């Protein structure tokens, strides 16, 4: 062993280079209302196992974020029009 080591050219921090962040999904912990989880579980069951409930939640959030989810006002207008047509 040497009495002195020269670490002048070294960097402080991680010993190994940082791994690049994986693309795709990120594992998180989130608390959702039970009725929402039940809704997506039922939808997943109705799909016959084609889609899992987490995928359905992810798709619903993506539609909302991308502005593709139906707006509340549009849905309400559609329902009112259907009810007026059915009553008249």
N, C-alpha and C positions, 0 to 999 in steps of 0.2 A: 504494500500500500504506500501511496505517496503521502508525504506530510502535508502537502498543499495541493489542491485541485483548482484549476482555472475554469470558472464558470462565466467568464466575461462575455462570451458570445451567445450565451443561452438566454431563453425567454422564460419568464415565470408563467405559471399556470398549468394547464393540462399537460400530462405526459404524452398522451396519444392525441393525434389530431381529432378535432371534433367531427363526428359523423354528420353528413348532410341530413337535414330533416327529410323523413320519408314523405313522399307525395301520397295523397289519398286521405284516409280516415285518421282521426285523432281520438284516442280514448279519453273520455271525460266522465266525471260523476255529476249528475244533474238530478234535481228533485222536481218531479212533475205531479200535478194533481192526479189522484187515483182514477177519476172519471175519464181523463184524457188517455191514460195508459190503457184502461179497459176498452175504450173506443178503438184504439189502434190494435189491440190484441184481437178484438172481434173482427176487425177488417182483415187482419193477417190470417185468422182462421177461415174467414169467408173466401180468401184467395186460394185455399187448399194447400197452403204451404209454399205458394209461388213467391211470396214476398214476406219477409219478417216484419215484425212491428217496428223495429228500429229503422229499417229502410223506409217504411211508410212515414214515420215521424220526420226523417231526414228529407224525404221528398216534399212533405208539407211545408217544412221550414224553407226549403230551397224555393218553392213556388212563391212564398210570401216575400222572401228577400229579393227575388228577381222581379217582383211586381206582377207575376203571372197568376197569383191567387185571385179568385173572384172577390171583388170589393163588396163590403157589407151593403152599401146603398144599391148596387146593381142586383144583388141577390134579393133584397127586400122588394125592389120594384118588380122583379120577375115574379115573385110570389104573389104580390098584390094583383098584378095583371092576370095571373092564372086564376086567382080567386074571383076576380070580377067577371072573367069569362065564364067560369063555372056557375056563378050565381045568375048571370044574365042570359 
